[in-house]
Every structure is written in C-alpha cells, then in structure tokens.
Amino acid sequence: MNYEQVVASLWRHGDGQATDHVARLKELIRYATLAPSGHNTQCWRFRVADEAITILPDLTRRTPVVDPDDHHLYVSLGCAAENLSLAARAFGMQGEVTFHAEGDGEVRVALAPCPPERSPLFEAIPARQCTRTDYDGLPVTDQELYLLQGAGTGKEVSISLLTERPAIEQVLAFVLQANSLQIANRAFREELEAWIRFGEREALEAGDGLFARAMGSPPTPRWLGRWLFRALFRQGVENAKVARQVRSSAGIAVFISQADDKAHWVDAGRCYQRFALQATALGICNAFINQPVEETSIRLAFSEALGIVGGRPNLVVRFGRGKAMPRSLRRPVEAVLIP
C-alpha cells in the first residue's frame, strides 16, 4: 500500500467486524494508539486481560534530551488511556482508568459492561491531529471556549485559556527563548533528527516518528533530508516560523497539575486528549508549543509569569482554525502488544 492507503486504513472508525471479545479488545488498543506522543515515538505497550487493558511505558522509546524526566512519555500514556476509555464506552464497556506507581508505573483500564455510547469525543478520534501549520487568526466563540475548558479540566488538572493578545505574546516570548536554547543544543538536534521520517518509504517502514510532510516539508530521501535539516534548522528561521504560527492562533491553552508526579502527568494527558478531541469536534485545530515546559531553566520563570503556585505547567497548546495537514503513521497493534 502507498502512504495515503495506509493512512486511510489507520485513521478510521471500526467496520463493526470485531465481534469476538479478543478482537474487540485489539480494536480498543488500535484506538488507543491513535493518541499523540512526543516525536510520535508511540512509547507504550499494552497487556490484555479478560477484564482490563494495562498500558505500560516503553522506555526503549524515550527521548531523554527533550524529555529527561519522562514527563511527556507519561502524558502520552494518559492520552492513550483516554482514547481507550472513550472507545470502550462506544463498544459497551465502562473503562475505569487508574494509575499504579509500582515499578516504572502503569495505567490500568478496567472494563465492565455498560450501555454503548458513541460520544462526540469518540467520534472525533480518527480526525484528531496535531496540526503544525498557520491558523486563520480568527477568534473562537465564548461557547467554544466553554466547551474546551470543560473538556480539558480534571479533578487535579486545570486549564488556563489565554485569548488576549498581550497574554499570547507573553507566552510566545518564553516559547522563543526556550526554542532558541533547544536549537543551540546539538544533542537536541540529533535526537529530533533521529525521529524525523524524511520520505514516504522511510515513514511506511518505521510506522512512527515525525513525517516531513506532517511538518510542512516536502518528502525527500533520507540522505537529502538530513542534509537539508542540518543546513536549514536554524534559530532565526525556526523562531520566525513559531512566532508566525502562534500569532495566527486564536489562543493558547496551558494545562496545570496540582502536583508534579507520574500520576498527575497521566491525568494531564487525559485532560489534553479530551481537549484535543473536543476541539476536533468543533472544527478547531491544535498543536503543542511545549518548549517553555521542556526547558527546565525556563519552566520556573514561565510558571511565575502565569501565576502558577505549587503546581506544574504540563503542556502548552495553541489552537485555532486551519487546514488539515498530512497525517502521521502508527505501528500495528501486534507491535505494541505484550504476549
């Protein structure tokens, strides 16, 4: 299959053919894998039991430069758990999500029968994407902000929606400062390059990583893509692109947890995923601008500027309306299942 055919086979709702229990559980995992992960590393593994699916971190897919404490990794587990829970409800199973801290930590989704419910968030799963492009610069409505706020709020996770231009510019200043530090870091550049899939064949073979087209770049052979990346990935160019994209957005969402531990990182991921799916259902795009929370030398000042006391800013997300971008790929369910 070519790239577009593989995308169509991945980013879809089920065809209703999963009638036996094992097939239904695998279909739930397929929905879970449509969640986002840092650099599209797909840093998860799934263990299936009759009445539960456990999501475990795949530490072989860490990104230790951009995510040294594995924060984003556990956020990704939360995103996957939220997708799984929403899909379970659509299949007539209540998915109760809990985090267990033993060992490296794991997320358990207990399954129990319930009436099926295909919610708008579930319906949005195959359409959601991190849309890395310019938006139209127009505001969203108060009703839309209300729905986004509700979707992105959890028991111990709050969401700050910034739509006034001075507040957006304040966040942008931190984004650019942190972005400059990252681009100046050779280890960061090397780690990012390792996860870029420059051509369609490379993307299809890997099934993971950041496809060049999804980031607005033309597909190229790897040898040429690496050369262009090393020649053109420069602070001035990248900062100008980031500034343009942020200023084209309707607003910025900052997800803040009451505590700074793995359980709260997972919860922040669940809240973000609901936010992203609600945005998708409303025809609103979103994309991460996480640089200020990734750079530890910037995070404290960023928190203080936002008035955050005693919590951690987990994710920074811009949102607005724009055109869909080419989609990323996923590895098959068999590749992430624990036998």
C-alpha positions as CSV (number, residue, x, y, z in Angstrom):
1,M,0.0,0.0,0.0
2,N,1.1,3.6,-0.6
3,Y,1.2,6.3,2.1
4,E,-2.4,7.5,1.6
5,Q,-3.8,4.0,1.6
6,V,-2.0,3.2,4.9
7,V,-3.3,6.5,6.4
8,A,-6.8,5.6,5.4
9,S,-6.5,2.2,7.0
10,L,-5.3,3.7,10.2
11,W,-7.3,6.9,10.7
12,R,-10.8,5.4,10.6
13,H,-13.6,4.1,12.8
14,G,-14.0,0.4,13.0
15,D,-16.1,-1.5,10.5
16,G,-18.1,-3.4,13.1
17,Q,-16.5,-6.7,12.2
18,A,-14.8,-7.2,15.6
19,T,-17.4,-9.5,17.1
20,D,-15.4,-11.8,19.5
21,H,-14.0,-10.5,22.7
22,V,-10.3,-10.7,21.8
23,A,-10.9,-8.8,18.5
24,R,-12.8,-6.1,20.3
25,L,-10.0,-5.6,22.8
26,K,-7.5,-5.3,20.0
27,E,-9.7,-2.7,18.4
28,L,-9.7,-0.7,21.6
29,I,-5.9,-0.8,21.5
30,R,-6.0,0.4,17.9
31,Y,-8.0,3.4,19.0
32,A,-5.6,4.0,21.9
33,T,-2.6,4.1,19.5
34,L,-4.2,7.0,17.6
35,A,-3.3,9.2,20.6
36,P,-0.4,11.6,20.3
37,S,3.1,11.0,21.7
38,G,6.3,13.1,21.8
39,H,8.0,12.9,18.4
40,N,5.4,10.3,17.6
41,T,7.6,7.7,19.4
42,Q,4.5,5.7,20.4
43,C,6.1,5.0,23.8
44,W,3.5,2.5,25.0
45,R,2.9,-1.2,25.4
46,F,-0.4,-3.0,26.1
47,R,-1.1,-6.0,28.2
48,V,-4.6,-7.6,27.8
49,A,-6.6,-9.5,30.4
50,D,-10.2,-10.5,30.2
51,E,-11.5,-7.5,32.2
52,A,-8.7,-5.0,31.8
53,I,-6.1,-3.5,29.5
54,T,-2.9,-2.2,31.0
55,I,-0.8,0.4,29.3
56,L,2.9,0.3,30.2
57,P,5.7,2.7,29.3
58,D,8.1,1.6,26.6
59,L,11.3,3.1,27.9
60,T,13.2,2.0,24.8
61,R,11.4,4.8,23.1
62,R,12.4,7.6,25.5
63,T,13.5,11.0,24.3
64,P,16.0,11.8,27.1
65,V,17.2,15.1,25.7
66,V,13.8,16.9,25.2
67,D,12.1,14.8,27.9
68,P,14.7,13.9,30.6
69,D,12.3,13.1,33.4
70,D,9.9,11.1,31.0
71,H,7.2,13.6,31.7
72,H,5.9,13.7,28.1
73,L,6.1,9.9,28.0
74,Y,3.7,9.5,30.8
75,V,1.5,12.3,29.4
76,S,1.3,10.1,26.2
77,L,0.1,7.1,28.3
78,G,-2.7,9.3,29.6
79,C,-3.7,10.3,26.1
80,A,-3.8,6.7,25.0
81,A,-5.8,5.7,28.1
82,E,-8.4,8.4,27.4
83,N,-8.8,7.2,23.8
84,L,-9.2,3.6,25.0
85,S,-11.8,4.6,27.7
86,L,-13.9,6.5,25.1
87,A,-13.7,3.7,22.6
88,A,-14.6,1.2,25.3
89,R,-17.8,3.1,26.1
90,A,-18.7,3.1,22.4
91,F,-18.2,-0.7,22.5
92,G,-20.5,-1.1,25.5
93,M,-17.7,-1.3,28.2
94,Q,-17.1,1.2,31.0
95,G,-13.4,1.9,31.1
96,E,-12.2,3.0,34.6
97,V,-8.7,4.4,34.4
98,T,-6.3,4.2,37.3
99,F,-2.5,4.7,37.7
100,H,-0.3,2.3,39.5
101,A,3.1,3.6,40.6
102,E,4.8,0.3,41.2
103,G,8.0,-0.2,39.2
104,D,8.1,2.1,36.2
105,G,4.3,2.8,36.7
106,E,1.4,1.6,34.6
107,V,-2.1,2.7,33.6
108,R,-4.8,0.2,34.1
109,V,-8.2,0.5,32.3
110,A,-10.7,-1.8,34.0
111,L,-13.5,-2.9,31.7
112,A,-17.1,-3.6,32.8
113,P,-20.3,-3.9,30.7
114,C,-22.4,-0.8,30.2
115,P,-24.8,0.6,27.6
116,P,-22.9,1.6,24.4
117,E,-22.4,5.4,23.9
118,R,-20.7,6.9,20.9
119,S,-19.8,10.3,22.3
120,P,-18.7,13.3,20.1
121,L,-15.2,12.9,21.6
122,F,-15.1,9.2,20.5
123,E,-16.3,10.2,17.0
124,A,-13.5,12.7,16.8
125,I,-10.7,10.2,17.4
126,P,-9.9,9.4,13.8
127,A,-10.0,13.1,12.8
128,R,-7.7,14.5,15.6
129,Q,-4.2,15.6,14.7
130,C,-1.5,17.9,15.9
131,T,-1.8,20.5,13.1
132,R,1.6,22.1,12.7
133,T,0.7,24.9,10.3
134,D,-0.6,28.5,10.4
135,Y,-4.1,29.1,11.5
136,D,-6.6,31.7,10.2
137,G,-6.1,34.2,13.1
138,L,-9.8,34.4,13.9
139,P,-11.2,34.1,17.4
140,V,-13.2,31.1,18.7
141,T,-16.6,31.8,20.3
142,D,-17.3,32.0,24.0
143,Q,-19.4,28.9,23.8
144,E,-16.5,27.0,22.2
145,L,-14.1,28.2,24.9
146,Y,-16.6,27.0,27.5
147,L,-16.6,23.5,25.9
148,L,-12.9,23.4,25.6
149,Q,-12.5,24.5,29.2
150,G,-14.8,21.8,30.4
151,A,-13.2,19.1,28.3
152,G,-9.7,20.0,29.4
153,T,-10.3,20.2,33.2
154,G,-9.8,17.3,35.5
155,K,-10.0,16.6,39.2
156,E,-6.5,17.8,39.9
157,V,-5.7,19.4,36.5
158,S,-6.8,22.8,35.5
159,I,-6.6,24.6,32.1
160,S,-5.8,28.2,31.5
161,L,-7.1,29.5,28.2
162,L,-5.3,32.6,27.0
163,T,-7.0,34.5,24.2
164,E,-5.9,38.2,24.7
165,R,-3.0,39.3,22.6
166,P,-0.8,40.6,25.4
167,A,-1.1,37.2,27.2
168,I,-0.3,35.3,23.9
169,E,2.7,37.5,23.3
170,Q,3.9,36.9,26.9
171,V,3.8,33.1,26.3
172,L,5.4,33.5,22.9
173,A,8.4,35.2,24.5
174,F,9.0,32.2,26.6
175,V,8.4,29.8,23.7
176,L,11.0,31.6,21.6
177,Q,13.5,31.8,24.5
178,A,13.2,28.0,25.1
179,N,13.2,27.3,21.4
180,S,16.5,29.1,21.0
181,L,18.1,27.0,23.7
182,Q,16.9,23.8,22.2
183,I,18.1,24.6,18.7
184,A,21.5,25.6,20.1
185,N,21.7,22.2,21.8
186,R,23.5,19.7,19.5
187,A,22.1,16.7,21.4
188,F,18.5,18.1,20.9
189,R,19.1,18.5,17.2
190,E,20.4,15.0,16.9
191,E,17.6,13.4,18.8
192,L,15.0,15.3,16.8
193,E,16.7,14.3,13.5
194,A,16.6,10.7,14.6
195,W,12.8,10.7,14.8
196,I,12.2,12.6,11.6
197,R,11.0,10.4,8.7
198,F,12.0,12.4,5.7
199,G,10.5,10.2,2.9
200,E,7.3,8.2,2.4
201,R,9.1,4.9,2.2
202,E,11.0,5.6,5.4
203,A,7.8,6.6,7.2
204,L,6.0,3.5,6.0
205,E,8.8,1.2,7.1
206,A,9.1,2.7,10.5
207,G,5.4,3.4,11.2
208,D,6.4,6.0,13.8
209,G,8.3,9.3,14.0
210,L,7.7,12.8,12.6
211,F,6.9,12.5,8.9
212,A,8.3,15.5,7.0
213,R,5.0,16.3,5.2
214,A,3.1,16.4,8.5
215,M,5.5,19.3,9.5
216,G,5.0,21.2,6.2
217,S,8.2,20.0,4.5
218,P,8.4,18.1,1.2
219,P,9.3,14.4,1.3
220,T,12.9,13.6,0.4
221,P,15.3,10.6,0.6
222,R,16.9,10.4,4.0
223,W,20.3,11.4,2.8
224,L,18.9,14.6,1.3
225,G,16.5,15.3,4.2
226,R,19.3,15.0,6.7
227,W,21.5,17.4,4.7
228,L,18.7,19.9,4.4
229,F,17.7,19.6,8.1
230,R,21.3,20.2,9.2
231,A,21.7,23.1,6.8
232,L,18.4,24.9,7.4
233,F,17.3,24.1,11.0
234,R,18.5,27.5,12.4
235,Q,17.3,29.6,15.3
236,G,16.3,32.6,13.2
237,V,14.2,30.7,10.7
238,E,12.6,28.4,13.3
239,N,11.8,31.2,15.7
240,A,10.2,33.2,12.9
241,K,8.0,30.2,11.9
242,V,7.0,29.6,15.5
243,A,6.1,33.3,16.1
244,R,4.0,33.4,12.9
245,Q,2.2,30.2,13.9
246,V,1.5,31.3,17.5
247,R,0.3,34.8,16.3
248,S,-2.0,33.1,13.8
249,S,-3.7,31.2,16.6
250,A,-7.0,32.0,18.4
251,G,-5.5,31.3,21.8
252,I,-3.2,29.2,23.9
253,A,-4.1,26.5,26.5
254,V,-1.8,25.7,29.4
255,F,-2.5,22.5,31.4
256,I,-1.6,22.8,35.0
257,S,-1.5,19.9,37.5
258,Q,-1.7,20.3,41.3
259,A,1.3,18.0,41.8
260,D,4.4,17.0,39.8
261,D,4.4,13.2,39.6
262,K,3.7,10.5,37.2
263,A,0.1,10.1,38.2
264,H,-0.6,13.7,37.6
265,W,1.3,13.7,34.3
266,V,-1.0,10.8,33.2
267,D,-4.0,12.9,34.2
268,A,-2.7,15.9,32.3
269,G,-2.5,13.7,29.2
270,R,-6.1,12.5,29.7
271,C,-7.3,16.2,30.0
272,Y,-5.3,17.3,27.0
273,Q,-6.7,14.4,24.9
274,R,-10.3,15.4,25.8
275,F,-9.5,19.0,25.0
276,A,-8.0,18.0,21.6
277,L,-11.0,15.7,20.8
278,Q,-13.4,18.4,21.8
279,A,-11.5,20.9,19.6
280,T,-11.6,18.5,16.7
281,A,-15.4,18.0,17.1
282,L,-15.7,21.8,16.9
283,G,-13.5,22.1,13.8
284,I,-10.7,23.7,15.8
285,C,-7.0,22.7,15.3
286,N,-4.3,22.4,17.9
287,A,-0.6,21.9,18.2
288,F,1.9,21.7,21.0
289,I,4.3,24.6,21.8
290,N,5.8,22.9,24.8
291,Q,9.3,24.5,24.7
292,P,8.8,26.5,27.9
293,V,7.9,23.4,29.9
294,E,10.6,21.2,28.3
295,E,13.5,23.6,29.2
296,T,14.0,23.3,32.9
297,S,15.9,26.6,33.0
298,I,12.8,28.4,31.6
299,R,10.0,26.5,33.3
300,L,10.1,28.2,36.7
301,A,10.1,31.7,35.2
302,F,7.2,30.6,32.9
303,S,5.3,29.3,35.9
304,E,5.8,32.5,37.8
305,A,4.7,34.6,34.9
306,L,1.5,32.7,34.7
307,G,0.9,32.9,38.4
308,I,1.2,29.2,39.0
309,V,1.9,28.3,42.6
310,G,2.5,24.8,43.9
311,G,1.7,23.1,40.6
312,R,3.4,22.2,37.3
313,P,2.6,23.5,33.9
314,N,2.5,20.3,31.9
315,L,1.6,21.2,28.3
316,V,1.3,24.4,26.3
317,V,-1.0,24.2,23.3
318,R,-2.0,26.7,20.6
319,F,-5.4,26.4,19.0
320,G,-7.4,28.0,16.2
321,R,-8.9,27.1,12.8
322,G,-6.7,26.0,9.9
323,K,-6.3,23.4,7.2
324,A,-5.6,19.7,8.0
325,M,-2.0,18.5,7.4
326,P,-0.8,15.1,6.2
327,R,-1.1,12.5,8.9
328,S,1.4,10.6,10.9
329,L,1.5,6.8,10.9
330,R,1.2,4.2,13.7
331,R,2.8,0.8,14.2
332,P,0.4,-2.2,14.0
333,V,-1.4,-3.3,17.2
334,E,0.7,-6.5,17.2
335,A,3.9,-4.5,17.6
336,V,2.7,-2.9,20.9
337,L,1.0,-5.9,22.4
338,I,2.8,-7.8,25.3
339,P,2.4,-11.6,24.6
